[in-house]
Amino acid sequence: MKIQILGTGCPSCVKLADNAKQAVAEVGIDCEIEKVTDINRITSFGVMMTPALAIDGQVKIVGKVASVEEIKSVIGK
């Protein structure tokens, strides 16, 4: 599994990345977390509002800092 944090590096993007790391640790899965900061790559996902979270290339959360629990529920699907 690959989780991508889409954002330019703003505080909200950093918080989403931290929450994703914590969610992965709590669920106990093996995955890669990648920060995507290039605006052209972000828009290639169809994302116009950051931060966003994608799992295996599919955007799951857009425009908000998802909580650890929200990310865990998305990971489990």
PyMOL commands that place a pseudoatom at each C-alpha (Angstrom):
pseudoatom trace, name=CA, resn=MET, resi=1, chain=A, elem=C, hetatm=0, pos=[0.000, 0.000, 0.000]
pseudoatom trace, name=CA, resn=LYS, resi=2, chain=A, elem=C, hetatm=0, pos=[1.175, 3.508, -0.810]
pseudoatom trace, name=CA, resn=ILE, resi=3, chain=A, elem=C, hetatm=0, pos=[-0.226, 6.595, 0.901]
pseudoatom trace, name=CA, resn=GLN, resi=4, chain=A, elem=C, hetatm=0, pos=[0.402, 9.929, -0.752]
pseudoatom trace, name=CA, resn=ILE, resi=5, chain=A, elem=C, hetatm=0, pos=[0.008, 13.254, 1.025]
pseudoatom trace, name=CA, resn=LEU, resi=6, chain=A, elem=C, hetatm=0, pos=[-0.774, 15.895, -1.582]
pseudoatom trace, name=CA, resn=GLY, resi=7, chain=A, elem=C, hetatm=0, pos=[0.141, 19.414, -0.534]
pseudoatom trace, name=CA, resn=THR, resi=8, chain=A, elem=C, hetatm=0, pos=[2.704, 22.145, -0.878]
pseudoatom trace, name=CA, resn=GLY, resi=9, chain=A, elem=C, hetatm=0, pos=[4.094, 21.776, 2.639]
pseudoatom trace, name=CA, resn=CYS, resi=10, chain=A, elem=C, hetatm=0, pos=[1.748, 24.065, 4.572]
pseudoatom trace, name=CA, resn=PRO, resi=11, chain=A, elem=C, hetatm=0, pos=[1.073, 23.351, 8.275]
pseudoatom trace, name=CA, resn=SER, resi=12, chain=A, elem=C, hetatm=0, pos=[-2.162, 21.522, 7.366]
pseudoatom trace, name=CA, resn=CYS, resi=13, chain=A, elem=C, hetatm=0, pos=[-0.261, 19.267, 4.965]
pseudoatom trace, name=CA, resn=VAL, resi=14, chain=A, elem=C, hetatm=0, pos=[2.343, 18.493, 7.620]
pseudoatom trace, name=CA, resn=LYS, resi=15, chain=A, elem=C, hetatm=0, pos=[-0.393, 17.662, 10.147]
pseudoatom trace, name=CA, resn=LEU, resi=16, chain=A, elem=C, hetatm=0, pos=[-2.125, 15.343, 7.663]
pseudoatom trace, name=CA, resn=ALA, resi=17, chain=A, elem=C, hetatm=0, pos=[1.187, 13.543, 7.060]
pseudoatom trace, name=CA, resn=ASP, resi=18, chain=A, elem=C, hetatm=0, pos=[1.703, 13.171, 10.822]
pseudoatom trace, name=CA, resn=ASN, resi=19, chain=A, elem=C, hetatm=0, pos=[-1.834, 11.813, 11.258]
pseudoatom trace, name=CA, resn=ALA, resi=20, chain=A, elem=C, hetatm=0, pos=[-1.283, 9.349, 8.404]
pseudoatom trace, name=CA, resn=LYS, resi=21, chain=A, elem=C, hetatm=0, pos=[1.942, 8.078, 9.989]
pseudoatom trace, name=CA, resn=GLN, resi=22, chain=A, elem=C, hetatm=0, pos=[0.173, 7.613, 13.309]
pseudoatom trace, name=CA, resn=ALA, resi=23, chain=A, elem=C, hetatm=0, pos=[-2.786, 5.824, 11.676]
pseudoatom trace, name=CA, resn=VAL, resi=24, chain=A, elem=C, hetatm=0, pos=[-0.454, 3.428, 9.848]
pseudoatom trace, name=CA, resn=ALA, resi=25, chain=A, elem=C, hetatm=0, pos=[1.416, 2.710, 13.083]
pseudoatom trace, name=CA, resn=GLU, resi=26, chain=A, elem=C, hetatm=0, pos=[-1.820, 2.056, 14.999]
pseudoatom trace, name=CA, resn=VAL, resi=27, chain=A, elem=C, hetatm=0, pos=[-3.231, -0.228, 12.290]
pseudoatom trace, name=CA, resn=GLY, resi=28, chain=A, elem=C, hetatm=0, pos=[0.103, -2.007, 12.016]
pseudoatom trace, name=CA, resn=ILE, resi=29, chain=A, elem=C, hetatm=0, pos=[0.298, -2.239, 8.251]
pseudoatom trace, name=CA, resn=ASP, resi=30, chain=A, elem=C, hetatm=0, pos=[3.358, -2.020, 6.052]
pseudoatom trace, name=CA, resn=CYS, resi=31, chain=A, elem=C, hetatm=0, pos=[3.097, 0.869, 3.629]
pseudoatom trace, name=CA, resn=GLU, resi=32, chain=A, elem=C, hetatm=0, pos=[5.022, 3.684, 2.053]
pseudoatom trace, name=CA, resn=ILE, resi=33, chain=A, elem=C, hetatm=0, pos=[4.088, 7.298, 2.799]
pseudoatom trace, name=CA, resn=GLU, resi=34, chain=A, elem=C, hetatm=0, pos=[5.060, 9.789, 0.120]
pseudoatom trace, name=CA, resn=LYS, resi=35, chain=A, elem=C, hetatm=0, pos=[4.720, 13.574, 0.276]
pseudoatom trace, name=CA, resn=VAL, resi=36, chain=A, elem=C, hetatm=0, pos=[3.772, 15.038, -3.088]
pseudoatom trace, name=CA, resn=THR, resi=37, chain=A, elem=C, hetatm=0, pos=[4.594, 18.759, -3.125]
pseudoatom trace, name=CA, resn=ASP, resi=38, chain=A, elem=C, hetatm=0, pos=[4.858, 19.463, -6.861]
pseudoatom trace, name=CA, resn=ILE, resi=39, chain=A, elem=C, hetatm=0, pos=[1.745, 21.392, -7.884]
pseudoatom trace, name=CA, resn=ASN, resi=40, chain=A, elem=C, hetatm=0, pos=[1.683, 19.758, -11.336]
pseudoatom trace, name=CA, resn=ARG, resi=41, chain=A, elem=C, hetatm=0, pos=[1.649, 16.281, -9.783]
pseudoatom trace, name=CA, resn=ILE, resi=42, chain=A, elem=C, hetatm=0, pos=[-1.027, 17.351, -7.296]
pseudoatom trace, name=CA, resn=THR, resi=43, chain=A, elem=C, hetatm=0, pos=[-3.301, 18.650, -10.051]
pseudoatom trace, name=CA, resn=SER, resi=44, chain=A, elem=C, hetatm=0, pos=[-2.689, 15.485, -12.085]
pseudoatom trace, name=CA, resn=PHE, resi=45, chain=A, elem=C, hetatm=0, pos=[-4.667, 13.708, -9.345]
pseudoatom trace, name=CA, resn=GLY, resi=46, chain=A, elem=C, hetatm=0, pos=[-7.557, 16.104, -10.034]
pseudoatom trace, name=CA, resn=VAL, resi=47, chain=A, elem=C, hetatm=0, pos=[-6.989, 17.795, -6.673]
pseudoatom trace, name=CA, resn=MET, resi=48, chain=A, elem=C, hetatm=0, pos=[-7.622, 21.537, -6.565]
pseudoatom trace, name=CA, resn=MET, resi=49, chain=A, elem=C, hetatm=0, pos=[-7.711, 21.954, -2.772]
pseudoatom trace, name=CA, resn=THR, resi=50, chain=A, elem=C, hetatm=0, pos=[-5.029, 20.736, -0.386]
pseudoatom trace, name=CA, resn=PRO, resi=51, chain=A, elem=C, hetatm=0, pos=[-4.219, 18.929, 1.736]
pseudoatom trace, name=CA, resn=ALA, resi=52, chain=A, elem=C, hetatm=0, pos=[-5.372, 15.688, 0.202]
pseudoatom trace, name=CA, resn=LEU, resi=53, chain=A, elem=C, hetatm=0, pos=[-4.669, 12.028, 0.830]
pseudoatom trace, name=CA, resn=ALA, resi=54, chain=A, elem=C, hetatm=0, pos=[-4.463, 9.322, -1.808]
pseudoatom trace, name=CA, resn=ILE, resi=55, chain=A, elem=C, hetatm=0, pos=[-4.136, 5.588, -1.346]
pseudoatom trace, name=CA, resn=ASP, resi=56, chain=A, elem=C, hetatm=0, pos=[-2.534, 3.633, -4.173]
pseudoatom trace, name=CA, resn=GLY, resi=57, chain=A, elem=C, hetatm=0, pos=[-3.119, 6.585, -6.508]
pseudoatom trace, name=CA, resn=GLN, resi=58, chain=A, elem=C, hetatm=0, pos=[-6.811, 7.026, -5.637]
pseudoatom trace, name=CA, resn=VAL, resi=59, chain=A, elem=C, hetatm=0, pos=[-7.749, 10.270, -3.883]
pseudoatom trace, name=CA, resn=LYS, resi=60, chain=A, elem=C, hetatm=0, pos=[-9.723, 9.531, -0.713]
pseudoatom trace, name=CA, resn=ILE, resi=61, chain=A, elem=C, hetatm=0, pos=[-9.697, 12.790, 1.293]
pseudoatom trace, name=CA, resn=VAL, resi=62, chain=A, elem=C, hetatm=0, pos=[-9.538, 16.347, -0.085]
pseudoatom trace, name=CA, resn=GLY, resi=63, chain=A, elem=C, hetatm=0, pos=[-9.338, 19.796, 1.451]
pseudoatom trace, name=CA, resn=LYS, resi=64, chain=A, elem=C, hetatm=0, pos=[-9.075, 18.934, 5.119]
pseudoatom trace, name=CA, resn=VAL, resi=65, chain=A, elem=C, hetatm=0, pos=[-6.819, 17.545, 7.787]
pseudoatom trace, name=CA, resn=ALA, resi=66, chain=A, elem=C, hetatm=0, pos=[-8.300, 14.122, 8.407]
pseudoatom trace, name=CA, resn=SER, resi=67, chain=A, elem=C, hetatm=0, pos=[-8.082, 12.757, 11.922]
pseudoatom trace, name=CA, resn=VAL, resi=68, chain=A, elem=C, hetatm=0, pos=[-6.151, 9.598, 12.737]
pseudoatom trace, name=CA, resn=GLU, resi=69, chain=A, elem=C, hetatm=0, pos=[-9.470, 7.747, 13.091]
pseudoatom trace, name=CA, resn=GLU, resi=70, chain=A, elem=C, hetatm=0, pos=[-10.717, 8.974, 9.687]
pseudoatom trace, name=CA, resn=ILE, resi=71, chain=A, elem=C, hetatm=0, pos=[-7.498, 7.834, 8.026]
pseudoatom trace, name=CA, resn=LYS, resi=72, chain=A, elem=C, hetatm=0, pos=[-7.673, 4.450, 9.760]
pseudoatom trace, name=CA, resn=SER, resi=73, chain=A, elem=C, hetatm=0, pos=[-11.195, 3.941, 8.411]
pseudoatom trace, name=CA, resn=VAL, resi=74, chain=A, elem=C, hetatm=0, pos=[-10.075, 4.824, 4.865]
pseudoatom trace, name=CA, resn=ILE, resi=75, chain=A, elem=C, hetatm=0, pos=[-7.048, 2.511, 5.133]
pseudoatom trace, name=CA, resn=GLY, resi=76, chain=A, elem=C, hetatm=0, pos=[-9.309, -0.350, 6.203]
pseudoatom trace, name=CA, resn=LYS, resi=77, chain=A, elem=C, hetatm=0, pos=[-11.520, -0.102, 3.118]
for i in range(1, 77): cmd.bond("trace and resi %d" % i, "trace and resi %d" % (i + 1))
show_as sticks, trace
zoom trace
